[in-house]
Amino acid sequence: MKTVITIDGEQLSAEDIITFLKFSNEFESVAEKVIEHKLLVQAGKTHNFQPSQEELQGVADDYRRYNGLHRAK
């Protein structure tokens, strides 16, 4: 099984993560989010969606705010 995360030398596979999500009762909600994301990407490609510069900048700004990246280094 391919390692996707290593924590203090312990390797975790996608199967390990899926097992955890199932036991923590979170698998279904995560799977739904993945499916929704894939469907949105497919619809965008099908309809040749091209985001504007303003939309891209807005998403980048939201990402920085969410991750506490308020200033450049």
C-alpha positions, 0 to 999 in steps of 0.5 A: 500500500502506498504511503500518503502521510508519515507521522514521526516515522509511522507511515499511513496509507489511504486504506489506514485513513479510510478505516479511521474515517469509517470508525469515526463515522466521518467517511460518508460526509468526506465521500460526499464532499469528494463526489461533489467536488468531482462533479463540479470540476466535471461540469466546469470542464463540460461547459468550458468554465473559465473563472475571471481574474477577480474570482481567482483572486477572491479564492486566493484571498479566502485561502490566505485568510483561512490559513492565517497568511496575512502578510508576505515573508 
